[in-house]
C-alpha cells in the first residue's frame, strides 16, 4: 500500500547522486520545449531536501539559491509509466522563479510508494502527445534510485489522458 505523500520535508545538503543527475538531465533534454534552457543550472544543483513520506522526490538549490515554495511552479518535464506489476507512476521536474527547483516522483494508482525498482518505459505526460519519444534515456547502473532503468525498459504505457 502506498504511503500518503507528505507536505513536510527532510532537509539535506548533498550533491545529486549520479543517478539523480542523469535522470534530471534526461528529463531536461526530453521535457517541454523550454526545459533544455535549464541544463546549465544542473551543474550547480544540489539536493536541499527530500520528501518525508519515503518516496524519492527531492527539492533542489542552484548555486546556493533555493526558489521560494510560494512561487508558481513551472512543470518543465512530466512523464508517466507502468512498472512490471502494472502499477502506474509519474515523475515531473519543476522550476520556480527561473530556478530548477525539484523532482517529484509519485504513484498515480496509489497502490505502492515509488521506489523505482521496477521496469517500465516513461511516456510524456501530456494530452497532446500519445506516442513515445524517439530519444531514450541513457543506460545507467541504478542503486537505490532506479528511475533511469525504468525509463530504459519496455513496458506498455497508456496515453497520459487515459485514451
Backbone as a chain_set.jsonl record, in Angstrom:
{"seq": "XXXXXXXXXXXXXXXXXXXXXXXXXXXXXXXXXXXXXXXXXXXXXXXXXXXXXXXXXXXXXXXXXXXXXXXXXXXXXXXXXXXXXXXXXXXXXXXXXXXXXXXXXXXXXXXXXXXXXXXXXXXXXXXXXXXXXXXXXXXXXXXXXXXXXXXXXXXXXXXXXXX", "coords": {"N": [[0.84, -1.179, 0.0], [0.512, 2.225, -0.736], [2.195, 4.979, 0.769], [0.925, 7.983, 2.209], [1.541, 10.936, 0.423], [3.814, 13.312, 1.604], [3.676, 16.616, 2.989], [5.682, 17.675, 4.323], [9.246, 18.006, 4.7], [12.511, 16.514, 4.624], [15.36, 17.985, 5.529], [18.331, 18.324, 3.653], [21.72, 18.556, 2.602], [23.38, 17.976, 0.025], [25.255, 16.632, -2.751], [23.755, 15.854, -5.932], [23.036, 12.464, -6.621], [24.746, 10.299, -8.959], [22.82, 8.935, -10.418], [20.476, 10.461, -9.971], [21.291, 12.888, -11.136], [21.673, 12.076, -13.801], [19.059, 11.305, -14.484], [17.628, 13.764, -14.15], [18.947, 15.289, -16.08], [18.239, 13.846, -18.422], [15.455, 14.23, -18.359], [15.34, 17.015, -18.657], [16.364, 17.238, -21.226], [14.386, 15.994, -22.688], [11.94, 17.02, -22.058], [9.487, 19.634, -21.777], [9.392, 22.241, -24.323], [10.935, 24.408, -23.434], [12.505, 23.308, -21.475], [15.274, 22.452, -21.941], [16.656, 24.85, -21.562], [17.258, 24.989, -18.92], [19.384, 23.32, -18.487], [22.084, 24.38, -18.053], [21.956, 25.024, -15.327], [22.046, 22.63, -14.012], [24.643, 21.746, -13.41], [25.227, 23.193, -11.153], [23.487, 22.357, -9.284], [22.193, 21.137, -6.191], [20.963, 18.825, -3.729], [18.472, 19.92, -1.603], [16.459, 19.075, 0.042], [14.441, 16.206, 0.87], [11.497, 14.239, 0.341], [9.416, 13.477, 3.093], [7.833, 11.225, 3.124], [9.023, 8.933, 2.253], [9.299, 8.414, -0.411], [11.144, 9.05, -3.479], [11.324, 11.731, -4.108], [12.774, 14.97, -4.55], [13.971, 18.232, -3.518], [15.638, 21.069, -4.875], [18.589, 23.166, -4.751], [20.148, 25.845, -6.425], [23.3, 26.832, -7.114], [23.512, 27.57, -4.42], [21.135, 28.945, -4.052], [17.76, 28.806, -3.275], [14.597, 28.415, -4.636], [11.57, 30.149, -3.809], [9.028, 28.447, -2.106], [6.512, 29.413, -2.272], [6.242, 30.488, -4.713], [5.047, 30.347, -8.116], [4.755, 27.168, -9.7], [6.526, 25.836, -12.366], [6.065, 23.382, -14.543], [8.411, 21.563, -16.115], [9.088, 19.172, -17.249], [7.367, 16.115, -17.662], [6.426, 12.904, -17.014], [5.044, 9.576, -17.333], [4.631, 6.115, -16.321], [4.315, 2.494, -16.306], [5.052, -0.035, -13.932], [6.588, -3.343, -13.782], [4.666, -4.804, -12.467], [2.328, -3.604, -13.114], [1.657, -1.247, -11.81], [1.033, 2.215, -11.804], [3.023, 5.094, -12.277], [4.294, 8.456, -11.871], [6.433, 11.155, -12.857], [7.681, 14.374, -12.405], [9.516, 17.258, -13.311], [10.362, 20.365, -12.001], [10.399, 23.993, -12.033], [10.909, 27.091, -10.314], [10.558, 30.555, -10.116], [12.428, 30.85, -12.205], [14.426, 29.076, -11.515], [15.725, 25.797, -11.436], [13.96, 23.585, -9.515], [12.979, 21.17, -8.372], [12.311, 17.581, -8.249], [9.668, 15.494, -8.581], [8.369, 12.416, -7.747], [5.903, 10.018, -8.0], [3.098, 7.903, -7.055], [0.563, 7.056, -9.264], [-1.638, 5.376, -9.297], [-1.872, 4.865, -6.62], [-1.205, 2.506, -5.354], [1.359, 1.593, -4.489], [4.277, 2.923, -2.848], [6.543, 4.824, -4.709], [9.6, 3.385, -5.388], [11.239, 3.016, -7.414], [12.263, 0.58, -8.415], [11.171, -1.162, -10.209], [10.578, -2.242, -13.626], [9.94, -0.323, -16.503], [8.75, 1.87, -19.152], [8.925, 5.298, -19.724], [6.495, 7.729, -20.686], [5.693, 10.829, -22.261], [3.833, 12.992, -20.207], [1.267, 14.238, -21.248], [-1.561, 15.577, -22.793], [-1.36, 16.196, -25.401], [0.483, 14.549, -26.559], [0.699, 11.328, -27.667], [2.389, 9.266, -28.21], [5.476, 7.434, -27.818], [8.552, 9.138, -27.199], [11.315, 9.45, -29.439], [13.877, 9.703, -28.431], [15.615, 7.915, -26.133], [16.287, 7.405, -22.651], [19.593, 7.503, -21.158], [21.532, 4.541, -20.487], [22.121, 3.671, -17.234], [23.753, 2.355, -14.437], [21.776, 1.45, -11.672], [21.264, 2.088, -8.205], [19.91, 2.682, -5.274], [18.161, 4.367, -6.503], [16.148, 4.029, -9.068], [15.056, 5.129, -11.384], [16.05, 5.728, -14.005], [16.556, 3.199, -15.105], [13.979, 2.314, -15.193], [12.962, 4.05, -17.1], [14.376, 3.09, -19.249], [13.441, 0.539, -19.914], [10.953, -1.705, -21.368], [8.056, -1.657, -20.956], [4.48, -1.468, -21.555], [2.934, 1.656, -22.059], [0.224, 3.675, -21.348], [-1.559, 6.305, -23.04], [-1.272, 9.576, -21.624], [-3.643, 10.908, -21.179], [-5.479, 8.976, -20.692], [-6.655, 7.68, -22.818]], "CA": [[0.0, 0.0, 0.0], [1.292, 3.463, -0.838], [2.12, 5.929, 1.863], [0.403, 9.297, 1.832], [2.611, 11.873, 0.112], [3.982, 14.248, 2.71], [3.93, 18.025, 2.679], [6.887, 18.052, 5.064], [10.464, 17.586, 4.025], [13.7, 16.234, 5.416], [16.407, 18.852, 4.99], [19.598, 17.718, 3.304], [22.638, 19.374, 1.817], [24.257, 16.992, -0.61], [25.296, 16.61, -4.205], [22.876, 14.882, -6.562], [23.699, 11.207, -6.964], [24.914, 10.157, -10.411], [21.532, 8.506, -10.97], [19.584, 11.614, -9.961], [21.788, 13.844, -12.128], [21.391, 11.516, -15.127], [17.618, 11.391, -14.704], [17.25, 15.166, -14.34], [19.457, 15.698, -17.391], [17.393, 13.242, -19.454], [14.153, 14.903, -18.35], [15.525, 18.348, -19.241], [16.579, 17.081, -22.667], [13.212, 15.39, -23.323], [10.736, 17.605, -21.488], [8.839, 20.712, -22.517], [10.304, 22.907, -25.264], [11.85, 25.313, -22.737], [13.264, 22.571, -20.461], [16.721, 22.472, -22.129], [17.264, 26.105, -21.105], [17.666, 24.794, -17.524], [20.56, 22.448, -18.422], [23.255, 24.993, -17.409], [21.792, 25.037, -13.873], [22.248, 21.3, -13.464], [25.996, 21.651, -12.867], [25.28, 23.898, -9.867], [22.371, 21.862, -8.476], [22.397, 20.284, -5.008], [19.722, 18.437, -3.059], [18.209, 20.71, -0.397], [15.514, 18.345, 0.885], [13.734, 15.07, 0.273], [10.156, 14.052, 0.876], [9.382, 12.712, 4.338], [6.989, 10.03, 3.017], [9.824, 7.773, 1.889], [9.49, 8.345, -1.854], [12.447, 9.568, -3.898], [11.199, 13.131, -4.538], [13.794, 15.861, -3.992], [13.986, 19.657, -3.823], [16.987, 21.465, -5.271], [19.121, 24.522, -4.684], [21.034, 26.117, -7.552], [24.361, 27.762, -6.686], [23.18, 28.046, -3.085], [19.88, 29.698, -4.047], [16.556, 27.974, -3.335], [13.399, 29.164, -5.03], [10.51, 30.221, -2.809], [7.967, 27.459, -2.303], [5.254, 30.112, -2.524], [6.248, 30.91, -6.117], [4.356, 29.457, -9.055], [5.523, 26.021, -10.165], [6.58, 25.659, -13.818], [6.375, 21.985, -14.842], [9.252, 21.612, -17.315], [9.108, 17.814, -17.811], [6.341, 15.333, -16.972], [6.389, 11.583, -17.622], [4.422, 8.524, -16.547], [4.992, 4.768, -16.737], [3.836, 1.358, -15.516], [6.116, -0.968, -13.576], [6.352, -4.71, -14.243], [3.468, -5.314, -11.802], [1.173, -2.856, -13.591], [1.415, -0.035, -11.034], [1.311, 3.418, -12.607], [3.792, 6.123, -11.59], [4.575, 9.677, -12.596], [7.585, 11.957, -12.431], [7.781, 15.665, -13.067], [10.609, 18.142, -12.95], [9.758, 21.691, -11.98], [11.191, 25.19, -11.748], [10.216, 28.216, -9.68], [11.343, 31.8, -10.22], [13.524, 30.665, -13.145], [15.421, 28.147, -10.98], [15.404, 24.383, -11.343], [13.571, 23.543, -8.107], [12.738, 19.863, -7.783], [11.888, 16.389, -8.965], [8.62, 14.823, -7.817], [8.083, 11.077, -8.257], [4.708, 9.678, -7.236], [2.223, 6.839, -7.515], [-0.683, 7.536, -9.853], [-2.738, 4.497, -8.88], [-1.92, 4.822, -5.166], [-1.011, 1.144, -4.857], [2.648, 1.431, -3.812], [5.159, 4.092, -2.828], [7.566, 4.604, -5.734], [10.994, 3.193, -5.013], [11.894, 2.984, -8.706], [12.972, -0.668, -8.652], [10.515, -1.95, -11.243], [10.956, -1.936, -15.0], [8.903, 0.229, -17.377], [9.235, 2.939, -20.024], [8.145, 6.512, -19.497], [5.907, 8.453, -21.807], [5.371, 12.206, -21.872], [2.539, 13.131, -19.542], [0.666, 15.378, -21.921], [-2.674, 15.159, -23.649], [-1.001, 16.471, -26.788], [1.431, 13.56, -27.06], [0.205, 9.981, -27.406], [3.372, 8.264, -28.605], [6.772, 7.516, -27.147], [9.555, 9.963, -27.848], [12.36, 8.615, -30.006], [15.064, 9.766, -27.582], [15.503, 7.095, -24.938], [17.239, 7.834, -21.636], [20.841, 6.759, -21.158], [21.613, 3.406, -19.578], [22.939, 3.997, -16.07], [23.514, 1.388, -13.362], [20.999, 2.037, -10.593], [21.355, 1.508, -6.873], [18.638, 2.92, -4.609], [17.338, 5.24, -7.34], [16.056, 3.211, -10.272], [14.211, 5.754, -12.394], [16.582, 5.628, -15.361], [16.312, 1.847, -15.608], [12.56, 2.278, -15.516], [12.802, 4.744, -18.371], [15.052, 2.335, -20.3], [12.856, -0.752, -20.228], [9.99, -1.702, -22.469], [6.657, -1.942, -20.619], [3.459, -0.697, -22.265], [2.493, 2.876, -21.389], [-1.002, 4.229, -21.923], [-1.517, 7.769, -23.183], [-1.451, 10.281, -20.361], [-5.019, 11.368, -20.982], [-6.324, 7.825, -20.407], [-7.216, 7.072, -24.044]], "C": [[0.881, 1.238, 0.0], [1.126, 4.289, 0.429], [1.555, 7.236, 1.337], [1.577, 10.222, 1.56], [2.641, 12.968, 1.163], [4.153, 15.673, 2.203], [5.126, 18.532, 3.471], [8.103, 17.5, 4.329], [11.548, 17.286, 5.046], [14.826, 17.032, 4.786], [17.693, 18.063, 4.781], [20.45, 18.777, 2.63], [23.659, 18.415, 1.245], [24.237, 17.168, -2.115], [24.241, 15.631, -4.723], [23.678, 13.607, -6.786], [23.873, 11.173, -8.489], [23.593, 9.795, -11.071], [20.548, 9.672, -11.027], [19.992, 12.615, -11.034], [21.469, 13.36, -13.552], [19.907, 11.617, -15.459], [17.19, 12.825, -14.975], [17.729, 15.651, -15.704], [18.584, 15.138, -18.5], [16.04, 13.942, -19.521], [14.248, 16.306, -18.929], [15.672, 18.259, -20.756], [15.333, 16.589, -23.399], [11.892, 15.952, -22.824], [10.093, 18.635, -22.393], [9.864, 21.465, -23.366], [11.302, 23.834, -24.576], [12.725, 24.605, -21.697], [14.777, 22.595, -20.697], [17.405, 23.761, -21.667], [17.72, 26.009, -19.642], [18.907, 23.91, -17.391], [21.779, 23.111, -17.78], [23.162, 25.019, -15.876], [22.12, 23.69, -13.235], [23.636, 21.139, -12.834], [26.148, 22.309, -11.503], [24.2, 23.409, -8.899], [22.849, 20.967, -7.337], [21.022, 19.926, -4.449], [19.614, 19.248, -1.774], [17.318, 19.956, 0.582], [14.977, 17.158, 0.111], [12.402, 14.92, 0.979], [10.203, 13.152, 2.105], [8.571, 11.421, 4.23], [7.779, 8.777, 2.673], [9.979, 7.592, 0.391], [10.82, 9.004, -2.217], [12.38, 10.995, -4.436], [12.218, 14.006, -3.823], [13.534, 17.308, -4.384], [15.439, 20.064, -4.03], [17.314, 22.896, -4.886], [20.083, 24.655, -5.855], [22.022, 27.187, -7.115], [24.027, 28.397, -5.337], [21.866, 28.782, -2.965], [18.702, 28.737, -4.2], [15.354, 28.846, -3.659], [12.364, 29.116, -3.91], [9.437, 29.18, -3.117], [6.603, 28.115, -2.5], [5.161, 30.626, -3.958], [5.513, 29.898, -6.98], [5.303, 28.365, -9.54], [5.4, 25.92, -11.684], [7.001, 24.211, -14.076], [7.139, 21.962, -16.163], [9.452, 20.234, -17.954], [8.137, 16.974, -16.989], [6.175, 14.007, -17.697], [5.626, 10.621, -16.73], [4.772, 7.172, -17.131], [4.312, 3.748, -15.84], [5.044, 0.501, -15.151], [5.729, -2.369, -14.045], [5.099, -5.32, -13.617], [2.206, -4.549, -12.196], [0.821, -1.623, -12.777], [1.852, 1.177, -11.842], [1.958, 4.502, -11.743], [3.948, 7.345, -12.474], [5.816, 10.349, -12.033], [7.514, 13.284, -13.161], [8.918, 16.462, -12.46], [10.047, 19.547, -13.011], [10.766, 22.773, -11.632], [10.289, 26.189, -11.034], [11.124, 29.426, -9.806], [12.561, 31.648, -11.136], [14.628, 29.742, -12.661], [14.884, 26.722, -11.031], [15.148, 24.101, -9.859], [13.319, 22.156, -7.538], [12.29, 18.803, -8.755], [10.879, 15.679, -8.079], [8.302, 13.503, -8.504], [6.983, 10.508, -7.382], [3.962, 8.503, -7.846], [0.96, 7.468, -8.082], [-1.854, 6.682, -9.378], [-2.849, 4.345, -7.364], [-1.629, 3.462, -4.557], [0.282, 0.959, -4.067], [3.414, 2.747, -3.836], [6.268, 3.857, -3.834], [8.966, 4.514, -5.131], [11.857, 3.038, -6.254], [12.661, 1.71, -8.995], [12.378, -1.479, -9.796], [10.917, -1.471, -12.631], [9.76, -1.414, -15.787], [9.543, 1.244, -18.303], [8.339, 4.139, -19.843], [7.62, 7.075, -20.797], [5.655, 9.874, -21.348], [3.979, 12.265, -21.274], [1.879, 14.39, -20.084], [-0.46, 14.876, -22.792], [-2.351, 15.39, -25.12], [-0.109, 15.393, -27.374], [0.976, 12.164, -26.673], [1.205, 8.904, -27.769], [4.671, 8.47, -27.843], [7.692, 8.457, -27.916], [10.645, 9.048, -28.377], [13.626, 8.633, -29.166], [14.825, 8.947, -26.331], [16.561, 7.536, -23.941], [18.493, 6.98, -21.656], [20.775, 5.592, -20.192], [22.583, 3.761, -18.463], [22.699, 2.928, -15.02], [22.807, 2.068, -12.197], [21.314, 1.343, -9.282], [20.019, 1.733, -6.202], [17.693, 3.777, -5.435], [17.279, 4.632, -8.73], [15.269, 3.84, -11.412], [14.752, 5.578, -13.799], [16.395, 4.231, -15.916], [14.839, 1.665, -15.931], [12.333, 2.919, -16.876], [13.402, 3.958, -19.521], [14.339, 1.063, -20.712], [11.651, -0.619, -21.139], [8.552, -2.038, -22.103], [5.717, -1.032, -21.391], [3.051, 0.519, -21.431], [1.264, 3.397, -22.107], [-0.834, 5.728, -22.115], [-1.876, 8.44, -21.869], [-2.878, 10.732, -20.119], [-5.998, 10.215, -20.771], [-6.944, 7.186, -21.611], [-6.592, 5.708, -24.287]], "O": [[1.903, 1.269, 0.686], [0.072, 4.296, 1.065], [1.695, 7.553, 0.156], [2.508, 10.296, 2.362], [1.598, 13.487, 1.559], [4.704, 15.903, 1.126], [5.54, 19.68, 3.313], [7.989, 16.642, 3.453], [11.499, 17.751, 6.185], [15.205, 16.784, 3.641], [18.088, 17.249, 5.615], [19.933, 19.783, 2.144], [24.66, 18.084, 1.881], [23.325, 17.773, -2.678], [23.877, 14.684, -4.025], [24.865, 13.666, -7.106], [23.223, 11.928, -9.212], [23.28, 10.287, -12.155], [19.859, 9.849, -12.032], [19.143, 13.132, -11.76], [21.046, 14.147, -14.399], [19.538, 11.971, -16.579], [16.461, 13.078, -15.934], [16.997, 16.347, -16.408], [18.221, 15.864, -19.425], [15.533, 14.217, -20.609], [13.332, 16.747, -19.623], [15.16, 19.11, -21.484], [15.234, 16.751, -24.615], [10.833, 15.41, -23.137], [10.144, 18.525, -23.618], [11.069, 21.336, -23.147], [12.407, 24.029, -25.082], [13.597, 25.235, -21.099], [15.521, 22.747, -19.728], [18.609, 23.762, -21.41], [18.484, 26.855, -19.177], [19.434, 23.762, -16.288], [22.468, 22.446, -17.007], [24.191, 25.036, -15.2], [22.437, 23.624, -12.048], [23.773, 20.456, -11.819], [27.096, 22.014, -10.775], [24.021, 23.979, -7.823], [23.768, 20.162, -7.49], [20.044, 20.64, -4.672], [20.536, 19.267, -0.959], [17.4, 20.159, 1.793], [15.044, 17.103, -1.117], [12.212, 15.422, 2.087], [10.954, 12.177, 2.139], [8.609, 10.6, 5.146], [7.257, 7.668, 2.791], [10.715, 6.707, -0.046], [11.541, 9.467, -1.333], [13.288, 11.426, -5.147], [12.494, 13.812, -2.639], [12.957, 17.586, -5.435], [16.351, 19.483, -3.442], [16.424, 23.729, -4.718], [20.753, 23.693, -6.231], [21.633, 28.308, -6.788], [24.227, 29.594, -5.133], [21.508, 29.21, -1.867], [18.655, 27.948, -5.145], [15.129, 29.882, -3.032], [12.301, 28.145, -3.156], [8.995, 29.053, -4.258], [5.639, 27.438, -2.858], [4.121, 31.14, -4.37], [5.378, 28.731, -6.61], [6.49, 28.603, -9.76], [4.293, 25.919, -12.222], [8.158, 23.852, -13.856], [6.586, 22.3, -17.21], [9.937, 20.143, -19.082], [8.085, 17.099, -15.765], [5.82, 13.988, -18.875], [5.56, 10.814, -15.516], [5.165, 7.075, -18.294], [3.804, 4.075, -14.768], [5.954, 0.328, -15.961], [4.666, -2.558, -14.637], [4.526, -6.256, -14.175], [1.129, -4.821, -11.667], [-0.215, -1.005, -13.024], [2.904, 1.168, -12.482], [1.507, 4.788, -10.634], [3.755, 7.271, -13.687], [6.193, 10.133, -10.881], [7.315, 13.328, -14.375], [9.231, 16.353, -11.274], [9.338, 19.895, -13.955], [11.814, 22.525, -11.036], [9.064, 26.131, -11.142], [12.336, 29.318, -9.62], [13.607, 32.245, -10.881], [15.664, 29.626, -13.317], [13.723, 26.477, -10.705], [16.021, 24.35, -9.029], [13.431, 21.97, -6.326], [11.943, 19.072, -9.905], [11.197, 15.304, -6.951], [8.002, 13.473, -9.698], [7.103, 10.508, -6.156], [4.169, 8.154, -9.008], [0.353, 8.325, -7.44], [-2.932, 7.202, -9.091], [-3.814, 3.761, -6.872], [-1.794, 3.285, -3.35], [0.293, 0.237, -3.071], [3.224, 3.576, -4.726], [6.884, 2.791, -3.822], [9.442, 5.432, -4.464], [13.08, 2.939, -6.151], [13.629, 1.746, -9.755], [13.027, -2.396, -10.301], [11.528, -0.412, -12.779], [8.681, -2.005, -15.738], [10.754, 1.458, -18.246], [7.115, 4.004, -19.813], [8.221, 6.918, -21.859], [5.425, 10.106, -20.161], [3.05, 11.645, -21.792], [1.925, 15.456, -19.469], [-0.322, 13.852, -23.46], [-3.012, 14.828, -25.993], [0.041, 15.332, -28.594], [0.876, 11.846, -25.488], [0.89, 7.72, -27.646], [4.927, 9.543, -27.297], [7.611, 8.554, -29.14], [10.875, 7.975, -27.818], [14.383, 7.663, -29.186], [13.925, 9.254, -25.55], [17.629, 7.996, -24.343], [18.457, 5.843, -22.127], [20.053, 5.641, -19.196], [23.735, 4.111, -18.722], [21.545, 2.613, -14.73], [23.208, 3.156, -11.783], [21.599, 0.146, -9.257], [19.059, 1.035, -6.528], [16.518, 3.895, -5.086], [18.247, 4.709, -9.486], [14.853, 3.13, -12.327], [13.977, 5.3, -14.714], [16.1, 4.086, -17.102], [14.494, 0.93, -16.856], [11.595, 2.386, -17.705], [12.984, 4.134, -20.666], [14.619, 0.545, -21.793], [11.361, 0.473, -21.629], [7.873, -2.674, -22.91], [6.11, 0.049, -21.831], [2.849, 0.404, -20.223], [1.263, 3.542, -23.329], [-0.039, 6.354, -21.413], [-2.688, 7.928, -21.099], [-3.282, 10.92, -18.971], [-7.205, 10.436, -20.68], [-7.702, 6.227, -21.464], [-6.93, 5.039, -25.263]]}, "num_chains": 1, "name": "protein.A"}
